[in-house]
Amino acid sequence: MLKTLLHVNEDLASSIALRYTAYLDQFVPLSLFISHVEKPAEQEQGDTGWVHHTWEDSVVSNGKRLIERMLRTENIDCPLAGRPTVFVGERDKEIAYELRNGLYNLFIEGYLNTPDPDQFYEFISSPLYINTPCPVLVVKNLSINKKCALFCADGVDPKVLVEKSMAILGDSTLSFDIVYFKFNENKKLITLDKEDGGSCLREVESLLAQHDKSVEKVIVLSGTPERVGDYLKDYALVVSTLPTRKSMTMYVLANSLASVLMVH
């Protein structure tokens, strides 16, 4: 089972992430831990002594009540591997510390999709995401589906894509497609021949075969990031390497409602 940390707040993104994680557990067995980070008020950060500890205990208690309320509301069908934890401090710093020290295999959190690629890139390019010791699953949508797409494009390292994703999905019961993207300014989405995917596509297929994974469908798409992103929306999961700011991959992922597993 994958030791997994799910970060939650009391918001819609976390609500969707909770339900999605419970659904994913049917196909990828998870050992699930839940955390929440409370940010201290400015005036409290420099305080010391018993007053500070009393205040911190109160903040932690409020955070635990928040998580318990969410779990009661969502009533997810996925047992927790341990009691939910609440940290007080700077969000990314506290999560990064927990991920490193807890030796987690996977980190999950929710993201409410917007039409702004810059906002998506800012979210996935934080020091937490860039330096995290494990893959990150960004939950955008509750897609009830058994299909996973491995996303290929120019600049994607096939070995990183397959080796890192199979460390998470190798024992899953999801079915796999390979989607190769070629940028084209034409608004109409065009399906090309498999050979147009080139050596990158062939290497991804070969590496998956080495992991005893068969591919149901290989598709090469030519079009805009918006069109390709819309094509991906029905997948339960899209796997991608961590994209750069100006890459077409980033724009595709930003424009898709599909949840994204990012590996690096």
C-alpha positions in Angstrom: 0.0 0.0 0.0 1.1 3.5 -0.8 1.8 5.7 2.2 -0.2 8.8 1.2 -0.6 12.3 2.8 -3.7 14.2 1.9 -3.7 17.9 2.9 -7.1 19.4 3.6 -8.7 22.7 4.4 -12.3 23.4 5.0 -13.1 24.2 1.4 -14.6 22.8 -1.8 -11.2 21.8 -3.2 -10.5 19.6 -0.2 -14.0 18.2 -0.2 -13.5 17.0 -3.8 -10.0 15.7 -3.0 -11.4 13.6 -0.1 -14.0 12.0 -2.3 -11.6 11.5 -5.1 -9.0 9.9 -2.9 -11.6 7.4 -1.5 -12.5 6.5 -5.1 -8.9 6.1 -6.1 -8.3 3.7 -3.2 -10.5 1.2 -5.1 -7.8 1.0 -7.8 -4.6 2.1 -6.0 -4.6 0.8 -2.4 -3.6 3.7 -0.2 -2.4 3.9 3.4 -4.0 7.3 4.0 -3.0 10.0 6.4 -4.7 13.4 6.6 -3.1 16.7 7.6 -4.1 20.3 8.0 -2.0 23.4 8.6 -3.1 26.3 10.7 -1.3 29.6 10.0 -0.6 31.6 13.2 -1.7 35.2 13.5 1.1 37.7 13.0 1.1 38.8 16.6 1.4 35.2 17.8 4.4 34.1 15.8 7.0 35.7 18.1 5.4 34.8 21.4 7.0 32.3 23.7 6.2 30.6 27.1 3.0 29.1 28.4 0.8 31.7 26.8 2.1 30.7 23.3 1.7 26.9 24.1 -1.8 27.4 25.4 -2.7 29.4 22.2 -1.1 26.7 20.0 -3.0 23.9 21.7 -6.2 25.8 21.1 -5.3 26.3 17.4 -4.5 22.6 17.0 -7.8 21.6 18.7 -9.7 23.8 16.3 -7.9 22.3 13.4 -8.7 18.8 14.5 -12.4 19.7 14.9 -12.3 21.1 11.3 -10.9 17.8 10.0 -13.4 15.7 12.0 -16.3 17.8 10.7 -15.1 17.3 7.1 -14.8 13.5 7.5 -18.3 13.3 9.0 -19.7 15.4 6.2 -18.0 13.5 3.4 -18.3 10.1 5.1 -15.6 8.7 2.8 -15.3 4.9 2.3 -11.5 4.8 2.9 -10.1 4.0 6.3 -7.3 6.2 7.7 -4.0 4.7 8.6 -3.5 7.0 11.5 -5.1 9.9 13.3 -5.3 13.2 11.4 -2.6 15.7 12.2 -2.7 19.4 12.6 0.4 21.6 12.2 0.8 25.3 13.1 3.1 27.3 10.9 3.8 28.2 7.3 1.8 25.8 5.1 4.5 24.7 2.5 7.2 24.4 5.1 5.1 22.2 7.5 3.9 19.9 4.6 7.5 19.6 3.2 8.8 18.6 6.7 6.1 16.0 7.2 6.6 14.5 3.7 10.3 14.1 4.2 10.2 12.8 7.8 7.1 10.6 7.2 8.7 8.9 4.1 5.5 9.2 2.1 5.0 7.7 -1.3 2.4 10.2 -2.5 1.1 13.7 -1.7 -2.5 14.7 -2.6 -4.3 18.0 -2.4 -7.2 19.7 -4.2 -7.2 22.5 -6.7 -10.2 24.3 -8.0 -9.6 24.7 -11.7 -9.6 28.1 -13.3 -9.1 29.3 -16.9 -5.9 31.1 -15.9 -2.8 29.1 -16.8 -0.6 31.5 -14.7 -2.5 30.6 -11.6 -2.1 26.9 -12.2 1.6 27.3 -12.9 2.0 29.3 -9.7 0.3 26.5 -7.8 2.5 23.7 -9.2 5.8 25.6 -9.3 5.9 26.3 -5.5 9.1 25.2 -3.7 6.9 22.5 -2.1 6.0 20.9 -5.4 9.4 21.3 -7.0 11.3 19.9 -4.1 8.8 17.3 -2.8 10.4 13.9 -2.3 7.4 12.1 -3.8 5.0 12.5 -6.7 2.1 14.9 -6.3 -1.5 14.3 -7.2 -3.4 17.5 -7.9 -7.1 16.8 -7.7 -9.2 19.0 -10.0 -12.3 17.0 -10.5 -14.2 13.9 -9.3 -14.0 11.9 -12.5 -15.6 8.4 -12.0 -13.5 6.5 -14.4 -11.0 3.6 -14.6 -8.7 5.1 -17.2 -5.4 6.8 -16.8 -3.5 8.7 -19.5 0.3 9.0 -19.7 0.8 12.4 -21.3 3.7 12.8 -23.7 5.0 15.8 -25.6 8.2 17.5 -26.7 10.5 17.8 -23.8 9.0 14.9 -21.7 11.6 12.4 -20.4 10.0 9.0 -21.1 12.0 7.2 -18.4 11.0 9.7 -15.7 7.4 9.6 -16.8 7.1 5.8 -16.8 9.5 4.8 -13.9 8.2 7.4 -11.5 4.5 6.8 -12.3 4.8 3.0 -12.1 6.2 3.4 -8.6 2.7 4.7 -7.8 0.5 3.0 -10.3 2.4 -0.2 -11.0 0.1 -2.3 -8.8 -3.1 -0.5 -9.7 -6.0 -1.9 -11.6 -6.4 1.2 -13.8 -6.3 0.9 -17.5 -3.7 2.9 -19.4 -3.7 5.0 -22.5 -0.8 7.0 -24.0 -1.7 10.5 -25.3 1.0 12.3 -27.3 0.5 16.0 -27.9 1.7 18.0 -30.9 1.0 21.7 -30.8 -0.9 23.2 -33.7 -2.6 26.6 -33.8 -5.6 25.2 -35.8 -8.6 25.1 -33.5 -9.8 21.8 -34.8 -8.4 18.8 -32.9 -6.8 16.3 -35.3 -5.8 12.7 -34.7 -2.5 11.8 -36.3 -0.8 8.5 -37.1 0.9 6.7 -34.3 4.3 7.1 -36.1 4.0 10.9 -35.6 4.7 10.4 -31.9 8.3 9.5 -32.8 10.9 8.0 -30.5 9.4 9.4 -27.3 6.2 7.5 -27.8 7.9 4.3 -28.7 10.1 4.5 -25.6 7.1 5.1 -23.3 5.4 2.0 -24.8 8.6 -0.1 -24.4 9.1 1.0 -20.8 5.5 0.2 -19.9 5.9 -3.2 -21.4 8.9 -3.8 -19.2 6.5 -3.2 -16.2 4.1 -5.7 -17.7 1.6 -3.0 -18.4 -0.5 -3.2 -21.6 -1.8 -0.1 -23.3 -5.4 0.1 -24.4 -5.1 3.0 -26.7 -2.3 5.2 -28.1 -3.4 8.5 -29.6 -1.4 11.3 -31.2 -3.3 14.6 -31.0 -2.6 17.8 -32.9 -4.2 21.0 -31.8 -4.3 23.7 -29.2 -3.7 23.2 -25.5 -7.4 24.1 -24.9 -8.6 21.4 -27.3 -6.3 18.7 -25.9 -7.0 19.7 -22.4 -10.7 19.2 -23.1 -10.0 15.8 -24.6 -8.3 14.7 -21.3 -11.1 15.8 -19.0 -12.8 12.3 -18.8 -9.7 10.5 -17.5 -9.6 9.7 -13.9 -6.0 10.6 -13.9 -3.4 12.1 -16.2 0.2 11.5 -15.5 2.8 14.1 -16.5 6.3 15.1 -15.7 6.5 18.5 -13.9 6.1 21.1 -16.7 8.1 24.3 -17.3 6.4 27.7 -17.4 6.5 28.1 -21.2 5.9 24.5 -22.2 2.8 23.5 -24.1 2.3 20.7 -21.6 1.7 23.2 -18.8 -1.0 24.9 -20.9 -2.7 21.6 -21.6 -2.7 20.6 -18.0 -4.0 24.0 -16.9 -6.8 23.8 -19.4 -7.9 20.3 -18.4 -10.4 19.3 -15.7 -8.6 16.0 -15.3 -6.7 15.4 -12.0 -2.9 15.3 -12.6 -0.2 13.1 -11.1 3.0 15.0 -11.5 6.3 13.1 -11.3 9.9 14.3 -11.4 
